[in-house]
Amino acid sequence: MPAAVVILAAGSGSRVGADTNKVLLPLGDSTVLGHSVRAVLEVAEVTRLVLGVRAGDEDAVRDAVTPLLGAHEVRMVRGGATRHASEWAALRTLAEDVAEGEVDVIAVHDGARPLAGAALFAATLAAAREHGGALPVVGLPALLGRDLRATRGGLAGVQTPQAFRAVPLLEAHRRAAEDGYESTDTAACFERYCDLPVVAVHGGPGNLKVTFPEDVAVAERLL
């Protein structure tokens, strides 16, 4: 079955110190966003790609991704004031495809994670199709508490892409909209309104999120 991917790119560059959206920063031979788009297009089952963009960034995003698309198409939707609102706006554009049975799983990815790679998208989609939901997880062995003491082991960090069966994901977001509930990531919304499990797939420290200026430099080195 064909899958869909939503890439959220409606953030800003405030903490990274840029005067533009951080997903539009140059990275290697493309942009931060461009690397995610390129990875998604390498996954054969993905037939629909939706970009959630910030108002005013439409032309810049189009310029950044058009050279990567080839024969592929991308839908662009204006994001909201929060991550959750941007996600819901993007998911609504896929509702008809889901209702017609043309998409069975949807992955949601943060555009500020440029190094996720096609293999991670494929693994997450496959696990979601089998179990209901899936997300990349990486161990966090060296966290400190507020008292600067090492925390106990067994902690893990959650990354994106996060993938879910399409019908229950849309239903979860519809119910969240009715309740006025907003989640910090897709899995939180899915788990709140669905009984299906969300399983972990192996992420990794290389799947970094560009937040601060040094993250761009690290991503360059990892490329």
N, CA and C of each residue as an Amber inpcrd file, in Angstrom:
protein
   669
   0.8400000  -1.2080000   0.0000000   0.0000000   0.0000000   0.0000000
   0.8700000   1.2510000   0.0000000   0.4640000   2.2720000  -0.7310000
   1.2160000   3.5260000  -0.7110000   1.1530000   4.2020000   0.6490000
   2.2120000   4.9000000   0.9790000   2.3050000   5.6400000   2.2340000
   2.4280000   7.1230000   1.9390000   2.1930000   7.9180000   2.9700000
   2.3470000   9.3670000   2.8720000   3.3000000   9.8350000   3.9560000
   3.9820000  10.9320000   3.6830000   4.8680000  11.5480000   4.6640000
   4.5290000  13.0250000   4.7670000   4.4260000  13.4970000   5.9930000
   4.2600000  14.9200000   6.2900000   5.5720000  15.4170000   6.8810000
   6.1360000  16.4580000   6.3030000   7.3220000  17.0940000   6.8700000
   6.9160000  18.4650000   7.3800000   7.1160000  18.6700000   8.6770000
   6.7620000  19.9400000   9.3050000   7.9320000  20.8990000   9.2000000
   7.7040000  22.0220000   8.5290000   8.7780000  22.9840000   8.2630000
   8.3150000  24.3990000   8.5360000   7.4400000  24.5520000   9.5350000
   6.8440000  25.8630000   9.8000000   7.4570000  26.5430000  11.0170000
   8.6640000  26.1090000  11.4080000   9.3120000  26.7120000  12.5700000
  10.0410000  27.9960000  12.2100000  10.9960000  28.3540000  13.0550000
  11.7520000  29.5870000  12.8380000  13.2320000  29.3160000  13.0580000
  14.0370000  30.3530000  12.9940000  15.4720000  30.2080000  13.2030000
  15.9640000  30.9430000  14.4250000  15.0880000  31.1780000  15.3890000
  15.4600000  32.0350000  16.5220000  16.6220000  31.4700000  17.3250000
  16.5390000  30.2140000  17.7400000  17.6010000  29.6550000  18.5790000
  18.8520000  29.3000000  17.7920000  18.6790000  29.0640000  16.5040000
  19.8560000  28.7510000  15.7000000  20.5890000  30.0200000  15.2710000
  20.0020000  31.1800000  15.5770000  20.6630000  32.4410000  15.2900000
  20.5710000  32.8790000  13.8480000  19.5850000  32.3540000  13.1110000
  19.4530000  32.6960000  11.6940000  18.3520000  33.7270000  11.5110000
  18.4410000  34.4510000  10.4030000  17.3970000  35.4210000  10.0870000
  16.3670000  34.8290000   9.1380000  16.3860000  33.5070000   9.0100000
  15.4310000  32.8080000   8.1650000  15.0110000  31.5290000   8.8720000
  14.0110000  30.8660000   8.3460000  13.5910000  29.5760000   8.8640000
  14.7830000  28.6200000   8.8300000  15.0400000  27.9410000   9.9400000
  16.2390000  27.1040000  10.0200000  16.2300000  25.9590000   9.0100000
  15.0440000  25.5110000   8.5720000  15.0200000  24.4190000   7.6060000
  15.5030000  24.8640000   6.2320000  15.6120000  26.1750000   6.0260000
  16.0910000  26.6940000   4.7420000  17.5780000  27.0230000   4.7610000
  18.2440000  26.7530000   5.8830000  19.6850000  26.9990000   5.9530000
  20.4340000  26.0570000   5.0150000  21.5090000  26.5290000   4.3870000
  22.2980000  25.6450000   3.5150000  22.8960000  24.4930000   4.3100000
  22.8850000  23.3090000   3.7060000  23.5050000  22.1350000   4.3030000
  24.0040000  21.2390000   3.1840000  25.3280000  21.1290000   3.0670000
  25.8940000  20.3540000   1.9780000  25.4790000  20.9330000   0.6390000
  24.9580000  20.0710000  -0.2310000  24.5610000  20.5130000  -1.5640000
  23.0980000  20.9190000  -1.6360000  22.4490000  21.0320000  -0.4770000
  21.0280000  21.3910000  -0.4640000  20.7520000  22.2730000   0.7500000
  19.6170000  22.0570000   1.3760000  19.2320000  22.7760000   2.5910000
  18.9020000  21.7430000   3.6640000  18.6790000  22.2250000   4.8840000
  18.2690000  21.3220000   5.9600000  17.0070000  20.5630000   5.5420000
  16.0210000  21.2740000   5.0500000  14.7870000  20.6350000   4.5940000
  15.0250000  19.7300000   3.3940000  15.8780000  20.1630000   2.4890000
  16.1150000  19.4030000   1.2740000  16.5880000  17.9930000   1.5250000
  17.3870000  17.7960000   2.5530000  17.8940000  16.4480000   2.8450000
  16.7730000  15.5190000   3.3020000  15.8080000  16.0320000   4.0520000
  14.6610000  15.2110000   4.4430000  13.8090000  14.8640000   3.2310000
  13.5710000  15.8470000   2.3790000  12.7950000  15.5970000   1.1670000
  13.4690000  14.5450000   0.3010000  14.7620000  14.6550000   0.1400000
  15.5080000  13.6980000  -0.6810000  15.3890000  12.2940000  -0.1110000
  15.4860000  12.1550000   1.2110000  15.3790000  10.8390000   1.8430000
  14.0020000  10.2300000   1.6300000  12.9630000  11.0400000   1.7980000
  11.5980000  10.5450000   1.6210000  11.3820000  10.0410000   0.2070000
  11.8800000  10.7560000  -0.7640000  11.6550000  10.3830000  -2.1610000
  12.4020000   9.1130000  -2.5550000  13.3290000   8.6760000  -1.7210000
  14.0390000   7.4160000  -1.9770000  13.2520000   6.2050000  -1.4940000
  12.1720000   6.4230000  -0.7560000  11.3610000   5.3220000  -0.2370000
  10.2560000   5.0340000  -1.2420000  10.3170000   3.8730000  -1.8740000
   9.4520000   3.5820000  -3.0160000   7.9760000   3.6350000  -2.6650000
   7.5950000   3.2450000  -1.4370000   6.1730000   3.1760000  -1.0990000
   5.5510000   4.5510000  -0.8530000   6.3620000   5.5710000  -0.6840000
   5.8320000   6.9040000  -0.4020000   5.3770000   7.5450000  -1.7100000
   4.0850000   7.7640000  -1.8050000   3.5200000   8.3560000  -3.0260000
   2.9670000   9.7520000  -2.7950000   2.9070000  10.1730000  -1.5380000
   2.3930000  11.5040000  -1.2300000   3.2810000  12.1690000  -0.1960000
   3.6860000  13.3800000  -0.4890000   4.5310000  14.1610000   0.4000000
   3.8670000  15.5090000   0.6350000   3.6930000  15.8530000   1.9040000
   3.0580000  17.1180000   2.2800000   4.0450000  17.9070000   3.1280000
   4.2310000  19.1730000   2.7880000   5.0950000  20.0640000   3.5520000
   4.2460000  21.0860000   4.2880000   4.3930000  21.1560000   5.5880000
   3.7530000  22.2020000   6.3740000   4.7070000  23.3680000   6.5080000
   4.3780000  24.5150000   5.9420000   5.3220000  25.6280000   5.8560000
   4.7790000  26.8610000   6.5700000   5.6840000  27.7150000   6.9560000
   5.3190000  28.9560000   7.6300000   4.8380000  29.9870000   6.6050000
   3.8460000  30.7510000   6.9930000   3.3470000  31.7990000   6.1080000
   4.4880000  32.7310000   5.7130000   4.6320000  32.9840000   4.4350000
   5.7040000  33.8220000   3.9210000   6.9010000  33.0450000   3.4210000
   6.9680000  31.7500000   3.7730000   8.1000000  30.9190000   3.3480000
   7.7920000  30.1110000   2.0980000   6.5950000  30.2390000   1.5740000
   6.1770000  29.3530000   0.4870000   7.1400000  29.3980000  -0.7050000
   7.4970000  30.5760000  -1.1600000   8.3680000  30.6830000  -2.3320000
   9.7560000  30.1300000  -2.0430000  10.2820000  30.4240000  -0.8590000
  11.6190000  29.9400000  -0.5030000  11.6410000  28.4210000  -0.3830000
  10.5940000  27.8530000   0.1920000  10.5090000  26.3930000   0.2980000
  10.3900000  25.7710000  -1.0830000   9.5780000  26.3820000  -1.9280000
   9.4190000  25.8630000  -3.2900000  10.7650000  25.8830000  -4.0280000
  11.5080000  26.9520000  -3.8830000  12.8130000  27.0430000  -4.5400000
  13.7770000  25.9930000  -4.0030000  13.6620000  25.6850000  -2.7050000
  14.5900000  24.7340000  -2.0920000  14.3250000  23.2970000  -2.5090000
  13.0510000  22.9470000  -2.6830000  12.7340000  21.5350000  -2.9110000
  12.4870000  21.1820000  -4.3730000  12.1140000  22.1470000  -5.1930000
  11.7930000  21.8380000  -6.5890000  12.9190000  21.1160000  -7.3190000
  14.1920000  21.5130000  -7.1640000  15.2530000  20.7980000  -7.8750000
  15.4000000  19.3370000  -7.4560000  14.8010000  18.9430000  -6.3360000
  14.9410000  17.5830000  -5.8330000  13.8110000  16.6640000  -6.2680000
  12.7330000  17.2240000  -6.7930000  11.5110000  16.4530000  -6.9660000
  11.5010000  15.5570000  -8.1840000  12.1350000  15.9660000  -9.2690000
  12.0430000  15.1830000 -10.4800000  10.5920000  15.0750000 -10.9210000
  10.1090000  13.8230000 -11.0850000   8.7250000  13.5940000 -11.4940000
   7.7670000  13.5680000 -10.3110000   8.2710000  13.6940000  -9.1010000
   7.4270000  13.6340000  -7.9110000   6.7040000  14.9570000  -7.7000000
   5.6210000  14.8840000  -6.9640000   4.8560000  16.0720000  -6.6160000
   4.8670000  16.2480000  -5.1040000   4.6970000  17.4820000  -4.6780000
   4.6260000  17.7750000  -3.2530000   3.4530000  18.7180000  -3.0080000
   2.7450000  18.4820000  -1.9230000   1.6760000  19.3890000  -1.5120000
   2.2370000  20.3150000  -0.4390000   1.8500000  21.5610000  -0.5040000
   2.3030000  22.5360000   0.4660000   1.0930000  23.1180000   1.1830000
   1.1560000  23.1370000   2.5010000   0.0480000  23.6730000   3.2840000
   0.6190000  24.6130000   4.3370000  -0.0800000  25.6970000   4.5870000
   0.3850000  26.6710000   5.5640000   0.2140000  26.1240000   6.9700000
   1.2840000  26.1840000   7.7550000   1.2560000  25.6820000   9.1120000
   0.5030000  26.5920000  10.0580000   0.3130000  26.1050000  11.2820000
  -0.3970000  26.8670000  12.2890000   0.5490000  27.4800000  13.3020000
  -0.0350000  27.9400000  14.4070000   0.7480000  28.6270000  15.4290000
   1.5580000  27.6630000  16.2780000   1.1890000  26.3780000  16.2700000
   1.8910000  25.3680000  17.0540000   2.2250000  24.1820000  16.1620000
   3.0960000  23.3090000  16.6790000   3.4360000  22.1030000  15.9330000
   2.1820000  21.2700000  15.6860000   1.3790000  21.0930000  16.7110000
   0.1730000  20.2850000  16.5860000  -0.7610000  20.8620000  15.5240000
  -0.9380000  22.1760000  15.5270000  -1.8160000  22.8090000  14.5420000
  -1.2810000  22.6270000  13.1260000   0.0210000  22.7300000  12.9610000
   0.6240000  22.5230000  11.6370000   0.4280000  21.0880000  11.1710000
   0.5830000  20.1700000  12.0970000   0.4010000  18.7560000  11.7690000
  -1.0300000  18.4640000  11.3370000  -1.9840000  18.9770000  12.0610000
  -3.3910000  18.7470000  11.7390000  -3.7530000  19.3640000  10.3930000
  -3.2210000  20.5380000  10.1150000  -3.4780000  21.1670000   8.8090000
  -2.9490000  20.2980000   7.6780000  -1.7650000  19.7260000   7.8610000
  -1.1790000  18.8720000   6.8310000  -1.9490000  17.5660000   6.6930000
  -2.3320000  16.9670000   7.8090000  -3.0480000  15.6920000   7.7640000
  -4.3990000  15.8290000   7.0760000  -5.0440000  16.9660000   7.2480000
  -6.3590000  17.1540000   6.6160000  -6.2670000  17.0800000   5.0990000
  -5.1280000  17.4540000   4.5350000  -4.9940000  17.3810000   3.0780000
  -4.9190000  15.9370000   2.5880000  -4.6730000  14.9970000   3.5060000
  -4.5850000  13.5790000   3.1440000  -5.8650000  12.8190000   3.4520000
  -6.8470000  13.4880000   4.0460000  -8.0510000  12.7990000   4.5090000
  -8.7780000  12.0820000   3.3770000  -8.8910000  12.7130000   2.2310000
  -9.6000000  12.0830000   1.1130000  -8.8560000  10.8560000   0.6180000
  -7.5290000  10.9470000   0.5250000  -6.7350000   9.7930000   0.1000000
  -6.9090000   8.6270000   1.0610000  -6.9450000   8.9240000   2.3550000
  -7.1080000   7.8790000   3.3570000  -8.5040000   7.2670000   3.2570000
  -9.5160000   8.1020000   3.1140000 -10.8870000   7.6150000   3.0290000
 -11.0870000   6.7170000   1.8140000 -10.3850000   7.0130000   0.7270000
 -10.5040000   6.2130000  -0.4980000  -9.5940000   4.9990000  -0.4960000
  -8.8780000   4.7770000   0.6090000  -8.0190000   3.6050000   0.7180000
  -6.7230000   3.7090000  -0.0640000  -6.3200000   4.9150000  -0.4220000
  -5.1170000   5.0940000  -1.2250000  -3.8640000   5.3040000  -0.3800000
  -4.0270000   5.4980000   0.9130000  -2.8980000   5.6410000   1.8360000
  -3.2330000   4.8560000   3.0920000  -2.3310000   3.9700000   3.5360000
  -2.6330000   3.1910000   4.7340000  -1.7810000   3.5800000   5.9310000
  -0.6280000   4.1990000   5.7110000   0.1860000   4.6810000   6.8240000
   0.7150000   6.0740000   6.4980000   0.9070000   6.8610000   7.5590000
   1.4160000   8.2280000   7.4140000   2.5510000   8.4280000   8.4030000
   3.6380000   8.9720000   7.9250000   4.7540000   9.3540000   8.7990000
   4.7950000  10.8710000   8.9150000   5.1020000  11.3380000  10.1070000
   5.2500000  12.7650000  10.3670000   6.6760000  13.0130000  10.8190000
   7.3420000  13.9700000  10.1730000   8.7640000  14.1960000  10.4130000
   9.0330000  15.6740000  10.6410000   9.9430000  15.9690000  11.5380000
  10.3770000  17.3440000  11.7590000  11.3900000  17.7220000  10.6900000
  11.1050000  18.7930000   9.9600000  12.0090000  19.2210000   8.8970000
  13.3790000  19.6290000   9.3970000  13.5220000  19.8610000  10.6970000
  14.8130000  20.2400000  11.2600000  15.6820000  19.0320000  11.5770000
  15.2360000  17.8210000  11.2240000  16.0660000  16.6100000  11.3600000
  16.4840000  16.1690000   9.9580000  17.5850000  16.6860000   9.4480000
  17.9290000  16.4460000   8.0460000  18.5720000  15.1010000   7.7490000
  18.9950000  14.3610000   8.7800000  19.8140000  13.1680000   8.5380000
  19.0990000  11.8790000   8.8990000  17.7720000  11.8860000   8.9150000
  17.0400000  10.6720000   9.2690000  17.3510000   9.5300000   8.2980000
  17.3840000   9.8160000   7.0170000  17.7310000   8.8120000   6.0240000
  16.5580000   7.9660000   5.5810000  16.6280000   7.4680000   4.3540000
  15.5380000   6.6870000   3.7660000  15.2900000   5.3960000   4.5320000
  16.3350000   4.7550000   5.0340000  16.1650000   3.4760000   5.7320000
  15.3330000   3.6500000   6.9980000  15.5230000   4.7490000   7.7070000
  14.7430000   4.9810000   8.9240000  13.2840000   5.2600000   8.5880000
  13.0310000   6.0140000   7.5390000  11.6420000   6.2280000   7.1110000
  10.9870000   4.8840000   6.7710000  11.6780000   4.0530000   6.0170000
  11.1100000   2.7710000   5.6030000  10.8550000   1.8680000   6.8030000
  11.7940000   1.8280000   7.7510000  11.6370000   0.9700000   8.9260000
  10.4740000   1.4290000   9.7950000  10.3300000   2.7320000   9.9510000
   9.2580000   3.2600000  10.7860000   7.8940000   3.0070000  10.1460000
   7.7910000   3.2100000   8.8410000   6.5340000   2.9350000   8.1430000
   6.1580000   1.4610000   8.2370000   7.1340000   0.5780000   8.0780000
   6.8570000  -0.8600000   8.1420000   6.3760000  -1.2710000   9.5260000
   7.0070000  -0.7500000  10.5620000   6.6130000  -1.0890000  11.9280000
   5.2320000  -0.5490000  12.2480000   4.9190000   0.6500000  11.7490000
   3.5900000   1.2230000  11.9780000   2.5200000   0.4030000  11.2830000
   2.8000000  -0.0430000  10.0830000   1.8360000  -0.8490000   9.3440000
   1.5420000  -2.1540000  10.1020000   2.5540000  -2.7170000  10.7210000
   2.3900000  -3.9760000  11.4440000   1.7160000  -3.8040000  12.8030000
   2.1050000  -2.7560000  13.5420000   1.6850000  -2.6460000  14.9360000
   0.6370000  -1.5640000  15.1990000   0.6250000  -0.5150000  14.4230000
  -0.2750000   0.6090000  14.6610000   0.4600000   1.9280000  14.6660000
   1.5770000   1.9810000  15.3810000   2.3960000   3.1850000  15.4210000
   3.8410000   2.8170000  15.6920000   4.7540000   3.6940000  15.2950000
   6.1750000   3.4340000  15.5060000   6.9330000   4.7490000  15.5180000
   8.0120000   4.7750000  16.3010000   8.8580000   5.9650000  16.3570000
  10.3030000   5.5650000  16.6570000  11.2600000   6.3720000  16.1950000
  12.6620000   6.0770000  16.4840000  13.0130000   6.4770000  17.9180000
  13.7960000   5.6440000  18.5570000  14.2000000   5.8770000  19.9380000
  15.7060000   5.6970000  20.0390000  16.3390000   6.5330000  20.8600000
  17.7770000   6.4350000  21.0890000  18.0260000   6.5280000  22.5870000
  18.9660000   5.7260000  23.0840000  19.2940000   5.7480000  24.5010000
  19.9210000   7.0650000  24.9280000  19.6560000   7.4710000  26.1660000
  20.1930000   8.7130000  26.7290000  20.9510000   8.3710000  28.0140000
  22.2070000   7.9440000  27.8840000  22.9380000   7.4560000  29.0510000
  23.5780000   8.5380000  29.9080000  23.6050000   9.7720000  29.4610000
  24.4240000  10.7710000  30.1570000  23.6520000  12.0300000  30.5250000
  22.3790000  11.8830000  30.8580000  21.5970000  13.0500000  31.2370000
  21.8560000  13.4380000  32.6930000  21.7750000  14.7310000  32.9600000
  21.9050000  15.2490000  34.3150000  20.5860000  15.8220000  34.7780000
  20.2930000  15.6730000  36.0700000  19.1190000  16.2900000  36.6470000
  19.3860000  17.7420000  36.9850000  18.3660000  18.4050000  37.5380000
  18.5370000  19.8090000  37.9100000  19.6100000  20.0000000  38.9760000
  19.8770000  18.9510000  39.7520000  20.9270000  19.0350000  40.7700000
  22.3020000  18.6970000  40.2080000  22.3930000  18.5330000  38.8640000
  23.6310000  18.2240000  38.1470000  24.1680000  16.8370000  38.4650000
  23.3370000  15.9810000  39.0190000  23.7290000  14.6050000  39.2400000
  23.1980000  13.7450000  38.0930000  23.9310000  12.6850000  37.7930000
  23.5130000  11.8010000  36.7070000  22.1760000  11.1510000  37.0270000
  21.2960000  11.1060000  36.0340000  20.0030000  10.4460000  36.2150000
  20.1780000   8.9410000  36.1380000  19.1740000   8.2350000  36.5960000
  19.2220000   6.7790000  36.5170000  19.1580000   6.3340000  35.0660000
  19.6740000   5.1540000  34.8000000  19.6940000   4.6200000  33.4430000
  18.3080000   4.2530000  32.9520000  18.2650000   3.7880000  31.7240000
  17.0080000   3.3490000  31.1460000  16.2000000   4.4350000  30.4670000
  16.7460000   5.6570000  30.3880000  16.0290000   6.7310000  29.7100000
  16.2830000   6.6890000  28.2080000  15.3210000   7.1480000  27.4580000
  15.4450000   7.1350000  26.0040000  14.8740000   8.4150000  25.4330000
  15.4180000   8.8460000  24.3210000  14.9280000  10.0120000  23.6100000
  14.1110000   9.5960000  22.4010000  13.0650000  10.3380000  22.1410000
  12.1730000  10.0450000  21.0220000  12.4850000  10.9950000  19.8760000
  12.5070000  10.4510000  18.6590000  12.8450000  11.2290000  17.4700000
  11.6980000  11.1780000  16.4670000  11.9350000  11.6910000  15.3000000
  11.0450000  11.5130000  14.1560000  11.9080000  10.9680000  13.0110000
  11.2810000  10.3220000  12.0050000   9.8450000  10.2730000  11.6880000
   9.0730000   9.3360000  12.6090000   7.8430000   9.7470000  12.9200000
   6.9090000   8.9120000  13.6610000   5.7960000   8.5220000  12.6970000
   5.5040000   7.2260000  12.6250000   4.5480000   6.7350000  11.6280000
   3.3950000   6.0010000  12.2980000   2.2180000   6.0540000  11.6500000
   1.0070000   5.4990000  12.2360000   0.0650000   5.0340000  11.1410000
  -0.7730000   4.0730000  11.4820000  -1.8400000   3.7080000  10.5570000
  -2.7120000   4.9400000  10.3250000  -3.0660000   5.1490000   9.0860000
  -3.6450000   6.4320000   8.7000000  -5.0330000   6.6750000   9.2850000
  -5.9050000   5.6770000   9.2460000  -7.2810000   5.8940000   9.7070000
  -7.3270000   6.2570000  11.1900000  -6.6930000   5.4810000  12.0750000
  -6.7360000   5.8870000  13.4890000  -5.9880000   7.1770000  13.7790000
  -4.9530000   7.4850000  13.0140000  -4.2430000   8.7480000  13.2300000
  -5.1500000   9.9330000  12.9460000  -5.8640000   9.8880000  11.8320000
  -6.7770000  10.9920000  11.5140000  -7.9030000  11.0840000  12.5280000
  -8.4030000   9.9310000  12.9720000  -9.4670000   9.9530000  13.9650000
  -8.9660000  10.5400000  15.2780000  -7.7280000  10.2210000  15.6500000
  -7.1530000  10.7860000  16.8730000  -7.0740000  12.3010000  16.7790000
  -6.6520000  12.8070000  15.6320000  -6.5490000  14.2550000  15.4770000
  -7.9330000  14.9150000  15.4370000  -8.9020000  14.2470000  14.8570000
 -10.2580000  14.8080000  14.8560000 -10.7840000  14.9320000  16.2910000
 -10.5610000  13.8990000  17.0770000 -11.0250000  13.9320000  18.4730000
 -10.2490000  14.9700000  19.2740000  -8.9660000  15.1020000  18.9850000
  -8.1730000  16.1260000  19.6680000  -8.6970000  17.5180000  19.3490000
  -9.0760000  17.7360000  18.0920000  -9.6160000  19.0330000  17.6950000
 -10.9260000  19.3180000  18.4290000 -11.7570000  18.3080000  18.5720000
 -13.0210000  18.4780000  19.2870000 -12.7810000  18.8130000  20.7600000
 -11.7420000  18.2020000  21.3440000 -11.4420000  18.4010000  22.7650000
 -10.5920000  19.6410000  23.0320000 -10.0360000  20.2330000  21.9710000
  -9.1130000  21.3390000  22.1670000  -7.7760000  20.8980000  22.7160000
  -7.4090000  19.6470000  22.4570000  -6.1590000  19.0820000  22.9690000
  -5.0410000  19.2880000  21.9540000  -3.8600000  19.6630000  22.4330000
  -2.6830000  19.7850000  21.5780000  -1.5470000  18.9860000  22.1860000
  -0.8810000  18.2030000  21.3570000   0.2160000  17.3570000  21.8150000
   1.5540000  17.9470000  21.3940000   2.6100000  17.4990000  22.0580000
   3.9530000  17.9640000  21.7150000   4.5740000  17.1480000  20.5910000
   4.0690000  15.9450000  20.3610000   4.4840000  15.1750000  19.1890000
   3.3260000  14.2790000  18.7580000   3.4630000  13.6580000  17.6030000
   2.3660000  12.8990000  17.0200000   1.9790000  11.7070000  17.8880000
   2.9800000  11.0280000  18.4490000   2.7110000   9.8310000  19.2420000
   1.8370000  10.1360000  20.4500000   2.0280000  11.2930000  21.0720000
   1.2370000  11.6390000  22.2470000  -0.2400000  11.7410000  21.9000000
  -0.5520000  12.3300000  20.7590000  -1.9400000  12.4350000  20.3160000
  -2.4950000  11.0600000  19.9730000  -1.7230000  10.2650000  19.2720000
  -2.1650000   8.9290000  18.8570000  -2.4540000   8.0640000  20.0830000
  -1.5470000   8.0660000  21.0440000  -1.7110000   7.2260000  22.2330000
  -2.8840000   7.6860000  23.0930000  -3.1600000   8.9610000  23.0870000
  -4.2560000   9.4800000  23.9100000  -5.6110000   8.9740000  23.4250000
  -5.7540000   8.8150000  22.1040000  -7.0630000   8.5070000  21.5510000
  -7.1540000   7.1260000  20.8910000  -6.0640000   6.3860000  20.8310000
  -6.0830000   5.0780000  20.1790000  -5.6030000   3.9990000  21.1440000
  -6.1030000   2.7880000  20.9440000  -5.6800000   1.6540000  21.7520000
  -4.5490000   0.8620000  21.1100000  -4.1310000   1.2360000  19.9260000
  -3.0680000   0.5110000  19.2320000  -1.7100000   0.8220000  19.8580000
  -0.7960000  -0.1330000  19.8260000   0.5350000   0.1080000  20.3950000
   1.3870000   1.0070000  19.5130000   2.2920000   1.7120000  20.1400000
   3.3300000   2.4660000  19.4410000   4.6540000   1.8310000  19.8180000
   5.3350000   1.2660000  18.8470000   6.5590000   0.5220000  19.1170000
   7.7810000   1.3580000  18.7530000   8.9090000   0.9570000  19.3110000
  10.1700000   1.6580000  19.0610000  10.9400000   0.9830000  17.9430000
  11.5390000   1.7900000  17.0890000  12.5520000   1.3070000  16.1540000
  13.8640000   2.0090000  16.5130000  14.9470000   1.4380000  16.0760000
  16.2430000   1.9920000  16.4550000  16.5020000   3.3160000  15.7450000
  16.6680000   4.3820000  16.5440000  17.0840000   5.6620000  15.9910000
  18.6010000   5.7560000  16.0480000  19.0930000   6.8860000  16.4680000
  20.5380000   7.0350000  16.5970000  20.9130000   8.4800000  16.7950000
  22.0920000   8.7140000  17.3660000  22.5170000  10.0940000  17.6110000
  22.7280000  10.8880000  16.3350000  22.9460000  10.2080000  15.2170000
  23.1170000  10.9260000  13.9620000  21.8580000  11.5980000  13.4600000
  20.7080000  11.1640000  13.9710000  19.4280000  11.7550000  13.5750000
  19.1710000  12.9940000  14.4320000  20.0910000  13.9310000  14.3470000
  20.0350000  15.1110000  15.2140000  19.0010000  16.1090000  14.7280000
  18.5750000  16.9620000  15.6620000  17.6600000  18.0420000  15.3310000
  18.4150000  19.3570000  15.3520000  18.3230000  20.1110000  14.2740000
  19.0120000  21.4010000  14.1880000  18.2620000  22.4020000  15.0670000
  18.9030000  22.7790000  16.1680000  18.3120000  23.7140000  17.1170000
  19.2240000  24.9010000  17.3820000  20.5260000  24.6340000  17.5080000
  21.5050000  25.6590000  17.8270000  22.5370000  25.7610000  16.7000000
  23.2960000  26.8580000  16.6320000  24.2410000  27.0440000  15.5270000
  25.2110000  25.8810000  15.3420000  25.6730000  25.3160000  16.4560000
  26.6480000  24.2300000  16.3340000  26.0460000  22.9700000  15.7150000
  24.7080000  22.8430000  15.7730000  24.0720000  21.6690000  15.1720000
  24.2500000  21.6440000  13.6630000  24.2340000  22.8020000  13.0430000
  24.4480000  22.8780000  11.6020000  25.8550000  22.3960000  11.2520000
  26.8310000  22.8270000  12.0450000  28.2090000  22.3940000  11.8050000
  28.3660000  20.8880000  11.9910000  27.7240000  20.3410000  13.0140000
  27.7770000  18.8940000  13.2330000  27.1300000  18.1490000  12.0680000
  25.9900000  18.6360000  11.6160000  25.3240000  17.9890000  10.4820000
  26.2050000  18.0230000   9.2450000  26.8940000  19.1190000   9.0210000
  27.8190000  19.2050000   7.8840000  28.8930000  18.1290000   7.9790000
  29.4590000  17.9500000   9.1600000  30.5050000  16.9500000   9.3430000
  29.9490000  15.5460000   9.1350000  28.7390000  15.2990000   9.6290000
  28.1520000  13.9680000   9.4930000  27.8260000  13.6370000   8.0410000
  27.5200000  14.6440000   7.2530000  27.2720000  14.4170000   5.8250000
  28.5220000  13.9060000   5.1300000
